[in-house]
């Protein structure tokens, strides 16, 4: 009868570390050289190596971090979409016209615009999530900044929706007591071509925090008011970027990006601007825990900078894999790798190298083979 007979079953099986398909992007400048070693976490891995004249290949890790984010809240959606917009001309050159990352970029941008417009409230501003009835000024500024740029690139952004959002920004500029917010709104409105001079004059006479002054410095430079712009950019001569954890609205890394944007508006090809770009790039690539706002601020600033820089006439440099020279041509070169493999690009060349690692990677640091015993009682 039921419950009278008990059978014991024992089984032994092997547990392996869970692995997932993974891709990593690394950019190396042939001028300064670099080394890439494959870590122990890879179980099966190959590299696809591409060369290009432009230095923006070095931004690939920062872009990958942004593209790995889902379309979540308004801030995340805007940050990812802003990065996609800045990378529209890069991606085909990096991966080829038929790569899925290229083919889906425009689709994702259209989805982002549609999703963001679904977060617009009846007052014209934007909330954190679709269906929100409360709009947030800093979120709205972030979203509108993207929508203005997206429309400039030919994406379908409704004129009525954008005008309502800009009017909401103008109302906050008029009514808010927060001077930092007002400076951010002035920056957005100037990018949209709206007149702000009376408010700009008033804000320049106020006591402002560092980020607010940097934003006004950019605005003044963009409007051709060079002397006033320089007075806003209080410069201590420091180019080195020092980062530490910051919140959404306080970030030394984002502040350095703002300073770089303002400096570039004054002298796009200046020696100091180039040095600031290099320092900012080192900082964002080294900062693994950067927020989406920090990542997108740095990526957008550097992408726009590299787009304006002249590319060298040719790409040249020596590359070796585990001590053996690798000959690079104009086409992407696949290389079979293993954990511990080392790619070395010698310094002294010109142009850049993009290395795309892809394969199986362990998710957790677990033993490769661990014996476990399963014991279960079965009741008939």
N, C-alpha and C positions, 0 to 999 in steps of 0.2 A: 504494500500500500504506500501511498504518498508519505514521504518523510521517514520511512523505515530503513531505507538503504542509502548509505553514504559512500560515494566513490571519491577518491583523492587522485587529482591529476597534477603532475609536476612537469614543467617544461623549462628548458634552458635556451636562451636566444642571445644574439649579439646586438648591442646598441651602438650605433655610430653617431658622431656629431652631426647635427642637422646642417645641411648645406642649401644655399640658394644661389640662383644665377645672379651675378653681380657685374656691374660695369663701373670702372673708375677712369677718370680723365686726368691727365697730368700734362702740363705745358712746360717746355724747357726752352730757354733762350740760348741760342748758339753763341751769342756774344760772351755771356758770362759762364756758360756751361752748366752742367748739373748731373746728378746721379739718381737713378731710380732702382731700388731693390725690391723684389717681389717678396712679400711677407709670408709667414708660415700659415696664415689663415687660408690661403688659396690651395685648393686640392687639384683642380684642373684649370689651367689658365693659358691664354694666348694674348699677345699684344698686336694691335694694328698701329703702325707708325706712319704718320703723315708729316710732311714738311710744308711750311708756308712762310711767305715773306713777312707777314704782319705779326706784331707782338701780341695781338689779342688772344692768341692760343693759350697764353699763360693764365687767362681768366677762366679756363674750362672748369676747374674744380669749384669755383664760386658759382658758376652758372649751374653746374650739376646739383649743387646743394639746393638751389632755388627751385629747379625743375622737379626735384624729388618731393617738394611740398604739394599737398593736395589743394584743390580749390575749397578752402574752408570758410573762415570768416571773411569779412570785407578786406581786412588788412592783408591776410595771407593771399587771397585771390588777386588783389591789386599788386602785391609784391611779385608774385610769380608772373603775372601778365606783363608787368613793367620790364622784367628781365627778358621775357620772350620778345617783347617789342624791340628792346635794345639789341637782341641777338639775331634779328631777322636776316641781316646781311651776313652775319658770321656763320650761321649753321650750314647753309649750302656749301660754303667754302671749306668748312671743317670736315663735313661728313659726306658731301655729294648731294645732288639734287633729289635723288630717289630714297634717301635715308628716311625711315619712319619719323625720326625727330624733326626732320625738315617738313615732311608732308603733313604732319599733325600740328605744326606750330600755328598756322593761320586758323585752323579749326579751334584750337584751344583758346586763341585770342578772341575769336568770335563768341565762344562759350563764356569767356570771362566777362566780356562786355554785357552779354545777356544776363549773366548771373548778378553782376553788380547793379544793373538797372533794376533788377528785381528787389534790391535792397534800398531803393530810393523811397523816401517818405513823401507824404503829401506836401510837405513844406519845401521839398527840393533837395534836402540834404540826404545823407546816407547813414543807415544804422549798421550794427555789426553783422546782422543776419537777415536773410530774406524774410519779409513779412513784419519787420520791426517798425513800430510806429514812433520811435524816438531816434532822431538823428544826432550824431556826434560830430562836433566841429573838426577835430583832428582827423577822424576817419574820413570825413567828407573831403577835407583838403587832400588827403592821400589819394582818394578815388578820383577826384576831379582832375588832379595833376595827370593821372594816367589817361583819363578819358580825353582830355585836351590833346595829349600827345598821340593817342590812338586815332583820333579823328584826322590829325595831321598826316598820318600814315595811310589814310584811306579806308579805315575801318568804319563800319556803319554805326555811328553814334548819333542818335536822334537830336536834331537841333533844339526841339522843345525841352527835352530832358536835360540837355547840357546847359541851356540857358537858365532853366529853373535852378540847377545846381550852382551856377555862377552867381545868380541873384541871392541864393542862400548864403554863399560865401561873402558877398557884399554886405548882407545884413549883419552877419557876425562881425565883420570888420568894423561896422558902424557901432554896434551895441556892446561888444565884449569888453571886459575890463582886463583881459589877459593880453599883455603886449606881445608875448611869445607867439600866441595864436595869431594875433594880428599880423605879425611879420611873416608867418607861414602863409596866411591868406593872401597877403600882398604878393608874395612869390608866385603863388598859383595864378592869381589874376593877371599878373604881368605875362606869364607864359601863355595865357589865353588871349592876350591883346587888349585887356580891359584897362581903362585909365585909372591910375591910383596915385597920381602925383601929390595931391593935397595930403592924403594919408601917409604917403612916404615921407614928405617933409616933416609931418608931425612926429612920426615914429623915430626919425633920425635924431630928434631933440630929446627923446626919452632915455631913461636909464634902462639898458637892455642886457640880457644875459648873452653869453658867448655865441650860442647858436643863432639867436635872433639877429645879432650884429652881422654874422656871416651871411645869413639869408639876405639881409638888406644890402650887403656888399655885392652880392651877385646881382640883385635887382638893379642897383645903381650902375654897375658895369654894363649890364644888358641894355640899359637905357642910354648909355653913352656918357654918363656922368662920372667920369674917371676919378677926378680928384676926391669927390665925395665917397666913391667906392673905396678908394685906398684908405680914407680916414676910418672906415668901418672895419677894415681888416687889421686889427691890432696884431702885429706880427712880432714874435719874440725871437725870430731867427731859427726856431726849432723845426726840423724836418722829420726827425724820428718820431714814429707813432708808438705811443705806449697805450696798451689796451688793458682794461680790467672789466669785470662783469658789470653791465649796466642795464637799466630797465628800458622800457619802451621809449621813454622820452628823455633819458639821460644816458648818453653814450659817447665816450671819447672817440671811438672809432667812427661813428656817424659824424661827429663834429669835424674830424679831420677830412672826411669826404666833403662836407660843406665848405671847408676852407679851400680845398682843392678846386671845387667847382667855381668858387668865387675868383680864385687866382687864375684859373684857366680862362675865365671870361675877360680878364684884364690882359693876360699875355699867354695865348694858347700854346705857343712854341717856345716860351721862355725857358732858360736853363733851370731856373728854380721850379717852374711848373713841372718839368720832366722829372726832376728829383723828387718832388712831392708825389708824383704818380708812382714812381718806383717804391717809395716808402709805404704808400697806401696799399699797393698791391701785395707787398710782403706781409703787411699786417692782416689783411683779409684772408689771405691764403693760409696763414698760420693760425687763425682764430677758428677753431673747430666748433665752438659753441656760440657763434654769432647769431643774433636774431634775424628774422626775415628782413626787418627794416634795415639793419646794419648791412646785411649781404646785398640787398638791392640798391642801397644808397651808394655803396662802393662799386658794385658791378656797373651800374648805369653811368657813374662818373667816369670810370676807367674805359668803358666801352666807347663812350662819346669821345674821349680823349684819343684813343687809338685810331678811331675812324678818321680823325683829322691829321694824323701823323703820316708823313711820307714813308712808304715801304721801301726797303732796299731793293736794288735792281736784281739781285740774285740771292738764292739761299745756298749757303755753303757751311759745312761743318763736318767733323769726324764723329762717328757714332760707333761704339763697340758694345758687344753683348758677351759677357763673361770673358773679356779679354780678346775676343775675335772681332775684327772690323766688320761692320754692317754697311753695305752699299745701298744708299737710298736713291730712288729715282723719283719721277714725278707722280707715280701712282702709289696708293697706300700699300704698305708692306706688312704682311702678317708674319709674326714671329712666334714660335713655340717656346714657352717658358716653363719654369718650374719654381717652386719655393726656393728662395735664395739667389735666383738669377739676378744679375745686375746689368742695367743699361747705363752707359756713361757717354755723355756728350761733352767733348772737349771744348774748352773756352777758346775764344778767338775767331769764331765764325760770324755769320750773319743770318738773320731770319730765325725761325722758331721751329720747334718740333712738338707735335701732339701725339702722345702715347695713350692709347685706349686699352686698358686692361679689361678682359672679360672672361668669365668662366665661373666655376663653382667655388664658393667661398663658405667656410664654416661660420655659422651664426653664433655658436657658443663655443667656449674653450672647454670641450669635453674630451675624454679619452677616445682615441680612435676605435678601440674595441674593448668593451667592458662586459663581463659576464654578469648576467642578472638571472635570478631564479624566480619563476612565477609559480605560486602554490594556490590552488583554488579548490574548494570543496563543492562538489556537485551533488545536489540532493535529488534523488529519483522520486 
